Amino acid sequence: MPILASLPGLNLFSSLPSNPPQNDATSPTPTPSPPIPIPKYPPPRIRNPPTDLPSSNPALSLPHRRSHYRKPVKKGVISSDGDRCVIIGENGVSYLLPGAPFEFQFSYSETPNAEPIAIREPAFLPFAPPTMPRPWTGKAPLKKSKKNIPLFDSFNPPPPDKKGVKYVEMPGPFPFGKYPKEGKTREEILGEPLKKWEIKMLVKPLLSDNRQINLGRDGLTHNMLELIHTHWKRRRVCKIKCKGVPTVDMDNVCRHIEEKTGGKIIHRVGGVVYLFRGRNYNYRTRPQHPVMLWKPAAPVYPKLIQEAPEGLTKAEADELRKKGKSLLPICKLAKNGVYTSLAKDVRDAFEGSPLVKIDCKGMHASDYKKIGAKLKVLVPCVLLSFDDEQILMWRGQDWKSIYGGAPSTLLPSKADISSSVNDSAESSDDCHTPDAKKVISSPKMMSLWKRAIESNKALLLDEIALGPDALLEKVEEFEGLSLATEHSHEAVVLSSEDGSGSSIAELEEGSFNEDFGGENDMYSNDDDDIINGEYDDVDLFEEVDSSIPLGSLPVDMIAERLRRESK
């Protein structure tokens, strides 16, 4: 700093100039470039294009599954193209083609009984147009290949050394001396009924085989008909495994399978069905149906749940729904399960309560709604709600018990509906009251109970309201009496001195015939005869007179004879 200060003409504390110097325009001074270049973005995309522009393809404007298309329809033909038409009827939406044996549907077994009120898509036939020179695949035809690949049909097999050709099952089985016949009707194709050993021979190889047709929530669909004939080409019996909603009414599924395919169900276990094609079946002359190219949208049906169901007002229905929230479900349905006994379980549950609830958590909403619609017809019952993934049902005013003489606990009055629900639902509170509900058994069961009581095998309590200690004393007393009765037998006294075969024959013919009622009574077809013959051994357990002289038993006579012979 001292050195800088000693320099002449240098002022370290000089002020800045008042006016900055003017920039010379002639002197080129480049502008400094930014350190990071500014990116260039494309212009923003217009999300809402102008509506006046026409669409490129009119097919893109057609309604689809996500569009809110709803067109009310009435019973009759709603669309036609010459002889091909779409019909609305009792079976829902059906398609009529010229020369078809019946009206085609997407699902034959799972169509509701009610008529549809609207459709969700335009009425189009889901089949290929009849003017197509080739099967419709949705794509343009491929170019002809330069390679000549030989195609072998199963009925025209290649040479024996050629591999990769599947076996075709020939017609049969036939009894000895009979041959296949050309059949056109269902009875002619099926031929003579199969015998038991033939059914066992056909079904046994398929029990553990996984070559099968899976029938799901849609039931028997139209395309399954051709699939069943494809299985019949290789085997005489087609295995069909049913799961889900259709198993609620398996009789309906089996009836539609036999009607549409022409086969015969020869064996059925749970949800598995074995369908026989017939003795005179020929794959070449099978009925050929066109294949559906897409799944038609399901039409709109009337609502299952009504605010005021049959025989109830809105207030009464709301009261039943409120009571049903605290009701325990009788079972929980698994997804894709087999529900063959569900209708019977609901009928049995209605014997103890006017309300029944089924838990369907985890299932698809359409599945348990279809199950409720089936139970409404099969049980029958009145549907109240599907809230919380549960089916709530009421047995209705016209409900009748499966026991003919049982008292019917119907709705007593409209104003007293809550009390009737409480009295039937809370059956545990009524068990100790004298007005408990009596279960009337069948006459056969009553006769069995009567014979058991007379033979000291059962005990009839005079008092119902017994404490635990008093009931235990009754049980111990009856146990000792029943054991003594069980181990006591009547002694048979023979009149002859030597105890020869006449006495033994009399014992065999008389006592056994009296005790068991004879062989004819044992195997009689009448139920009363069976009961009377089967339980005639009650006399064996009566009290026996102990005043029998010593040495008069058959064993004593035989021992005395052996003692004499040994001497």
C-alpha positions in Angstrom: 0.0 0.0 0.0 2.8 2.6 0.7 4.3 1.9 -2.7 0.9 2.4 -4.4 0.4 5.7 -2.6 3.9 7.1 -3.6 3.0 6.7 -7.3 2.4 10.1 -9.0 -1.1 10.9 -10.4 -2.9 8.0 -8.6 -5.8 8.8 -6.3 -7.0 5.8 -4.4 -10.2 7.6 -3.1 -11.3 9.2 -6.3 -15.2 9.3 -6.9 -16.9 7.5 -9.8 -17.8 9.5 -12.9 -21.2 11.2 -12.7 -22.2 10.2 -16.3 -21.2 6.9 -17.6 -19.6 6.9 -21.1 -21.7 6.4 -24.1 -21.5 3.0 -25.9 -20.1 3.3 -29.3 -22.4 1.8 -31.9 -19.6 1.2 -34.3 -17.7 -1.0 -31.9 -18.9 -4.6 -32.1 -19.5 -5.9 -28.6 -21.0 -9.4 -28.6 -23.8 -10.2 -26.1 -22.8 -12.8 -23.5 -24.5 -16.2 -24.0 -26.4 -17.8 -21.1 -24.6 -20.6 -19.3 -27.5 -23.1 -19.9 -29.3 -23.2 -23.3 -33.1 -22.6 -23.1 -34.9 -25.8 -24.2 -37.5 -25.7 -27.0 -40.8 -27.5 -26.2 -43.4 -28.5 -28.8 -46.7 -26.6 -28.8 -49.4 -27.9 -26.3 -51.7 -30.6 -27.6 -55.3 -29.6 -28.2 -57.4 -31.9 -25.9 -60.8 -30.9 -27.2 -60.7 -31.0 -31.0 -63.3 -29.0 -32.9 -66.6 -30.9 -33.3 -67.2 -29.8 -36.8 -64.5 -32.2 -38.2 -65.9 -35.5 -39.4 -64.6 -38.7 -37.8 -62.2 -40.8 -39.9 -64.1 -44.1 -39.4 -67.9 -44.3 -38.6 -67.3 -47.6 -36.8 -65.5 -45.8 -34.0 -68.7 -43.9 -33.1 -70.7 -47.1 -32.4 -71.6 -47.7 -28.7 -69.5 -50.0 -26.7 -69.5 -51.5 -23.2 -68.4 -48.3 -21.6 -71.0 -46.1 -23.4 -74.4 -45.4 -21.8 -76.5 -47.0 -24.6 -80.0 -48.0 -23.5 -82.8 -48.7 -25.9 -86.2 -49.9 -24.6 -87.5 -53.0 -26.4 -90.7 -55.0 -26.5 -91.4 -58.6 -27.2 -90.9 -59.6 -30.9 -88.4 -59.0 -33.7 -86.3 -55.9 -33.1 -83.9 -56.3 -36.0 -83.8 -58.3 -39.2 -81.6 -58.8 -42.2 -83.5 -61.0 -44.6 -84.1 -64.4 -43.0 -81.7 -63.5 -40.1 -83.2 -61.7 -37.3 -82.9 -60.8 -33.6 -85.8 -61.7 -31.3 -86.8 -60.6 -27.8 -88.9 -63.2 -26.0 -89.3 -65.2 -22.8 -85.7 -66.5 -23.1 -84.2 -63.0 -23.5 -82.3 -62.1 -26.7 -82.2 -64.9 -29.2 -81.0 -65.1 -32.8 -82.9 -66.9 -35.6 -81.0 -68.1 -38.6 -82.4 -69.9 -41.7 -82.2 -73.6 -41.4 -81.3 -73.6 -37.6 -82.8 -76.3 -35.5 -83.6 -73.9 -32.7 -83.1 -70.2 -31.8 -79.5 -69.5 -30.9 -78.6 -67.8 -27.6 -75.3 -66.8 -25.9 -76.3 -68.8 -22.8 -78.9 -71.5 -22.8 -79.0 -72.4 -19.1 -78.4 -69.0 -17.4 -81.1 -66.9 -19.1 -83.5 -65.2 -16.6 -87.2 -66.1 -16.8 -88.2 -62.4 -17.0 -88.4 -60.6 -20.3 -85.7 -57.9 -20.9 -86.9 -54.3 -20.9 -83.9 -52.7 -22.8 -80.7 -53.6 -24.6 -77.3 -52.1 -24.1 -76.0 -52.3 -27.7 -77.5 -52.2 -31.2 -79.2 -55.4 -32.3 -76.5 -57.1 -34.4 -76.1 -60.8 -35.1 -72.8 -62.0 -33.5 -72.2 -64.4 -36.4 -70.1 -64.1 -39.6 -71.9 -62.6 -42.6 -73.2 -65.3 -45.0 -71.5 -63.8 -48.0 -68.0 -64.3 -46.7 -66.0 -66.7 -49.0 -63.9 -67.8 -46.0 -64.3 -68.0 -42.2 -64.2 -64.6 -40.6 -61.1 -64.0 -38.5 -61.1 -60.2 -38.2 -58.0 -59.9 -40.4 -57.2 -59.6 -44.0 -56.5 -62.8 -45.8 -52.8 -63.9 -45.8 -50.8 -64.3 -48.9 -50.6 -67.8 -50.4 -47.6 -69.7 -49.0 -45.0 -71.0 -51.5 -44.6 -74.2 -49.5 -47.0 -77.0 -50.1 -47.8 -78.3 -46.6 -49.7 -81.6 -46.7 -52.8 -81.5 -44.4 -54.1 -84.8 -43.1 -57.6 -85.2 -41.7 -58.3 -87.7 -39.0 -60.7 -89.7 -41.2 -58.1 -89.9 -44.0 -55.0 -90.8 -42.0 -51.5 -90.7 -43.5 -49.2 -93.7 -43.8 -48.7 -95.8 -40.6 -45.1 -94.5 -40.1 -46.4 -90.8 -40.0 -46.5 -89.4 -36.4 -48.5 -86.6 -34.9 -52.0 -87.7 -36.0 -54.7 -88.1 -33.3 -56.9 -91.1 -33.0 -60.6 -90.9 -33.9 -63.0 -92.9 -31.7 -65.2 -95.2 -33.7 -68.9 -95.7 -33.0 -69.9 -98.0 -30.2 -70.0 -99.9 -27.9 -72.2 -102.5 -29.6 -73.5 -105.8 -28.3 -72.2 -108.9 -29.8 -73.5 -109.3 -33.4 -74.7 -105.7 -33.9 -73.2 -103.0 -36.0 -73.5 -99.2 -36.3 -76.5 -97.8 -38.0 -77.1 -94.4 -39.8 -79.2 -92.4 -37.4 -80.8 -89.0 -37.8 -83.0 -88.5 -34.8 -81.7 -88.4 -31.2 -83.2 -91.8 -30.4 -81.5 -93.4 -33.4 -78.1 -92.0 -32.6 -78.3 -93.0 -28.9 -79.3 -96.5 -29.7 -80.1 -99.0 -27.0 -79.7 -97.9 -23.4 -76.3 -98.6 -21.9 -75.9 -101.4 -19.3 -74.3 -100.9 -15.9 -71.0 -102.6 -16.9 -70.8 -100.5 -20.1 -71.3 -97.2 -18.1 -68.6 -98.3 -15.7 -66.3 -99.1 -18.6 -66.8 -95.7 -20.2 -66.7 -93.5 -17.1 -63.9 -95.2 -15.1 -61.0 -93.9 -17.4 -62.3 -90.3 -17.1 -62.5 -90.1 -13.4 -58.9 -89.0 -13.0 -58.5 -87.4 -16.4 -58.2 -83.6 -16.8 -59.4 -83.6 -20.4 -62.7 -81.8 -19.7 -64.9 -78.8 -20.5 -65.2 -76.2 -17.8 -68.7 -74.7 -17.4 -68.6 -71.4 -15.5 -70.8 -68.5 -14.5 -72.2 -68.1 -18.1 -73.5 -71.7 -18.1 -73.9 -73.6 -21.3 -72.9 -71.1 -24.0 -73.4 -71.4 -27.7 -69.8 -72.1 -28.6 -69.7 -75.0 -26.1 -71.9 -77.0 -28.5 -69.1 -77.2 -31.1 -66.6 -77.8 -28.4 -68.5 -80.8 -27.1 -68.6 -82.3 -30.6 -64.8 -81.8 -30.8 -64.4 -83.9 -27.6 -66.8 -86.5 -29.0 -64.5 -86.9 -32.0 -61.8 -88.4 -29.9 -63.8 -90.0 -27.1 -67.2 -91.5 -26.6 -67.9 -89.6 -23.4 -67.3 -85.9 -22.7 -66.5 -84.8 -19.2 -68.1 -81.5 -18.2 -67.1 -79.8 -14.9 -69.5 -77.2 -13.6 -68.6 -74.6 -11.0 -70.1 -71.4 -9.7 -73.7 -70.1 -10.3 -75.0 -72.9 -12.6 -74.5 -75.5 -9.9 -77.4 -74.1 -7.8 -79.8 -75.8 -10.3 -77.9 -78.7 -11.8 -81.1 -80.3 -13.1 -81.6 -77.2 -15.4 -78.0 -77.5 -16.7 -78.3 -81.2 -17.4 -81.6 -80.7 -19.2 -80.2 -78.0 -21.5 -77.1 -80.1 -22.2 -79.1 -83.1 -23.3 -81.5 -81.0 -25.4 -78.9 -78.9 -27.3 -76.2 -81.6 -27.9 -78.4 -84.7 -28.3 -76.3 -86.7 -25.9 -77.2 -88.6 -22.8 -75.9 -88.0 -19.3 -74.8 -91.4 -18.0 -73.1 -90.4 -14.7 -73.2 -87.3 -12.5 -71.3 -86.6 -9.3 -71.8 -83.2 -7.7 -70.9 -80.7 -10.4 -69.2 -83.2 -12.7 -71.3 -84.5 -15.6 -70.4 -87.3 -18.0 -72.1 -86.9 -21.4 -72.4 -90.0 -23.7 -72.5 -89.2 -27.5 -74.6 -92.3 -28.5 -73.8 -95.7 -30.0 -74.4 -94.6 -33.6 -72.7 -91.2 -33.4 -70.9 -90.1 -36.5 -68.7 -87.0 -36.4 -69.1 -86.3 -40.1 -72.9 -86.1 -39.9 -73.0 -84.1 -36.7 -75.1 -80.9 -36.5 -72.9 -78.0 -37.3 -73.7 -74.6 -35.8 -72.1 -71.2 -36.6 -69.7 -69.9 -34.0 -70.4 -66.6 -32.2 -67.6 -64.2 -32.8 -68.1 -62.0 -29.7 -70.0 -62.0 -26.5 -73.2 -59.9 -26.8 -73.9 -57.4 -24.1 -76.4 -58.6 -21.5 -79.8 -56.9 -21.8 -81.5 -54.9 -19.0 -83.9 -56.9 -16.8 -86.3 -55.7 -14.1 -84.8 -55.2 -10.7 -84.8 -58.1 -8.3 -85.0 -56.0 -5.1 -88.2 -54.0 -4.7 -88.8 -51.4 -2.0 -92.2 -53.0 -1.2 -91.9 -56.8 -2.1 -94.8 -59.2 -2.4 -97.3 -58.8 0.4 -95.4 -56.2 2.3 -95.5 -52.4 2.6 -92.4 -50.3 2.5 -92.4 -49.9 6.3 -92.6 -53.6 6.9 -89.9 -54.4 4.4 -87.6 -51.8 6.0 -88.3 -53.4 9.4 -87.4 -56.9 8.1 -84.2 -55.5 6.5 -83.3 -53.9 9.9 -83.9 -57.2 11.7 -81.8 -59.1 9.1 -78.7 -57.0 9.8 -78.3 -58.8 13.2 -79.1 -62.2 11.8 -76.3 -64.7 11.4 -75.8 -66.2 7.9 -76.5 -69.9 7.5 -73.4 -70.5 5.3 -70.7 -68.7 3.5 -70.3 -69.3 -0.3 -66.9 -69.7 -1.7 -66.0 -68.2 -5.1 -66.4 -70.7 -8.0 -67.8 -73.3 -5.6 -70.4 -76.1 -6.0 -73.8 -75.1 -4.6 -75.9 -78.2 -5.3 -77.4 -78.3 -1.8 -78.0 -74.6 -1.3 -81.7 -74.5 -2.1 -82.3 -77.4 0.3 -80.4 -75.7 3.1 -82.5 -72.5 2.6 -85.7 -74.5 2.8 -84.5 -76.2 6.0 -83.5 -72.8 7.5 -87.0 -71.4 6.8 -88.4 -74.0 9.2 -86.9 -72.1 12.1 -86.8 -68.5 11.0 -88.8 -66.4 8.5 -85.6 -64.6 7.5 -82.5 -66.3 6.1 -79.2 -64.7 5.2 -76.3 -66.1 3.0 -72.8 -64.6 3.2 -71.2 -64.0 -0.2 -68.2 -61.9 0.6 -65.5 -62.2 -2.0 -67.8 -63.1 -4.8 -68.6 -61.0 -7.9 -71.7 -58.9 -7.5 -73.3 -60.4 -10.6 -72.7 -63.9 -9.2 -74.6 -63.6 -6.0 -77.4 -61.6 -7.7 -77.9 -64.5 -10.1 -77.8 -67.0 -7.1 -80.6 -64.9 -5.5 -82.7 -65.0 -8.6 -82.4 -68.8 -8.8 -83.3 -69.2 -5.1 -86.3 -67.0 -5.6 -87.7 -69.6 -8.0 -86.4 -72.8 -6.5 -87.2 -72.3 -2.8 -89.4 -70.1 -3.4 -88.8 -66.9 -1.4 -88.8 -63.1 -1.5 -85.5 -61.3 -1.9 -85.1 -58.3 0.4 -81.5 -57.0 -0.1 -78.0 -57.7 -1.4 -76.3 -55.2 1.0 -72.9 -56.0 2.4 -72.4 -58.8 -0.1 -75.1 -60.9 1.6 -78.4 -62.3 0.3 -81.3 -61.6 2.7 -84.5 -63.6 2.0 -88.0 -63.8 3.5 -90.0 -66.9 3.2 -93.3 -65.0 2.3 -96.9 -65.2 3.4 -97.7 -68.3 1.3 -94.9 -70.3 2.9 -95.8 -73.9 3.9 -93.7 -76.2 6.1 -92.2 -79.4 4.6 -93.9 -81.2 7.5 -97.6 -81.4 6.7 -99.0 -80.9 10.2 -96.5 -78.4 11.5 -97.9 -75.0 12.6 -97.3 -72.2 10.1 -95.8 -69.1 11.6 -96.9 -66.6 9.0 -97.1 -62.9 9.3 -99.9 -62.3 11.9 -100.6 -58.7 11.2 -99.0 -55.7 9.5 -98.7 -53.8 12.7 -97.1 -56.7 14.7 -94.4 -57.7 12.2 -91.5 -57.0 14.5 -92.7 -59.3 17.2 -93.2 -62.2 14.8 -89.6 -61.9 13.5 -88.2 -61.8 17.0 -90.2 -64.8 18.1 -89.0 -67.0 15.2 -85.5 -65.7 14.9 -84.7 -66.0 18.6 -85.5 -69.6 19.0 -83.1 -70.1 21.8 -85.2 -68.0 24.1 -88.3 -70.2 23.4 -86.6 -73.5 24.2 -87.5 -73.4 27.9 -91.0 -72.2 27.5 -94.0 -74.6 27.4 -95.2 -73.2 24.1 -92.1 -74.2 22.2 -92.5 -75.2 18.5 -93.1 -78.9 18.1 -91.4 -80.9 15.3 -93.8 -83.5 13.9 -91.9 -86.6 12.7 -92.9 -89.1 10.2 -95.0 -92.1 11.3 -92.1 -94.5 10.7 -89.8 -92.5 13.0 -92.5 -92.3 15.7 -92.9 -96.1 15.6 -89.1 -96.6 15.9 -89.1 -94.3 18.9 -92.0 -96.1 20.5 -90.3 -99.5 20.1 -87.0 -98.2 21.5 -88.9 -96.9 24.6 -90.7 -100.2 25.1 -87.4 -102.2 24.8 -85.7 -99.9 27.3 -83.3 -98.6 24.7 -84.6 -95.1 25.1 -86.1 -93.1 28.0 -89.0 -90.7 27.8 -88.6 -87.8 30.3 -91.8 -86.6 32.1 -90.3 -83.3 33.0 -88.5 -81.0 30.5 -87.2 -78.3 32.8 -84.6 -80.4 34.6 -81.4 -79.0 36.0 -77.9 -80.5 35.1 -77.7 -82.6 38.3 -81.2 -84.0 38.0 -80.6 -84.8 34.3 -77.3 -86.5 35.1 -79.0 -88.7 37.7 -81.7 -89.7 35.2 -79.0 -90.6 32.6 -77.0 -92.7 35.1 -80.1 -94.6 36.3 -81.2 -95.3 32.7 -77.6 -96.4 31.7 -77.6 -99.1 34.4 -81.1 -100.3 33.4 -80.2 -100.4 29.7 -77.0 -102.4 30.4 -78.8 -104.9 32.5 -81.5 -105.3 29.9 -78.9 -105.7 27.1 -77.0 -108.5 28.8 -80.1 -110.5 29.9 -81.5 -113.2 27.6 -84.4 -115.6 27.9 -83.7 -119.2 28.6 -85.4 -121.8 26.4 -86.7 -125.0 28.1 -86.8 -128.2 26.0 -89.6 -130.6 26.7 -87.8 -133.8 25.5 -85.5 -135.5 27.9 -82.6 -136.3 25.6 -82.5 -132.9 23.8 -82.4 -134.4 20.4 -82.6 -132.6 17.1 -86.4 -132.1 17.3 -86.0 -129.6 20.0 -83.1 -127.8 18.3 -85.2 -127.7 15.1 -88.1 -126.4 17.0 -85.8 -123.7 18.5 -84.5 -122.7 15.1 -87.9 -122.7 13.4 -90.0 -121.3 16.2 -87.9 -118.7 18.0 -86.1 -117.2 15.0 -89.3 -116.9 13.0 -91.1 -115.3 16.0 -88.3 -112.9 16.8 -87.4 -111.7 13.2 -90.8 -112.2 11.5 -89.5 -114.7 8.9 -87.5 -114.2 5.8 -90.5 -113.0 3.8 -91.4 -110.3 6.3 -87.7 -109.1 6.5 -87.5 -108.4 2.8 -91.0 -107.2 2.2 -91.5 -104.1 0.0 -93.9 -102.5 2.4 -92.4 -100.1 4.9 -94.8 -101.2 7.6 -93.9 -104.8 7.1 -90.2 -104.0 7.3 -90.7 -102.2 10.5 -92.9 -104.9 12.1 -90.5 -107.7 11.0 -87.3 -106.0 11.8 -88.1 -104.9 15.3 -90.0 -108.0 16.5 -87.2 -108.9 18.9 -88.6 -106.7 21.6 -89.9 -109.8 23.4 -86.4 -110.9 24.0 -85.9 -108.2 26.6 -88.9 -108.9 28.7 -88.5 -110.1 32.3 -87.8 -113.9 32.5 -89.2 -116.2 35.1 -86.2 -117.5 37.1 -88.0 -120.6 38.5 -86.3 -123.1 36.1 -85.2 -126.5 37.6 -81.5 -127.2 37.6 -80.3 -129.5 34.9 -83.1 -128.7 32.5 -81.1 -126.6 30.1 -80.0 -128.0 26.7 -76.3 -127.6 27.7 -76.9 -129.7 30.8 -78.6 -132.5 28.7 -75.7 -132.5 26.2 -73.1 -132.7 29.0 -75.0 -135.6 30.7 -75.1 -137.5 27.4 -71.4 -137.1 26.8 -70.7 -138.2 30.3 -72.7 -141.4 29.8 -70.9 -142.2 26.5 -67.5 -141.8 28.0 -68.3 -144.4 30.7 
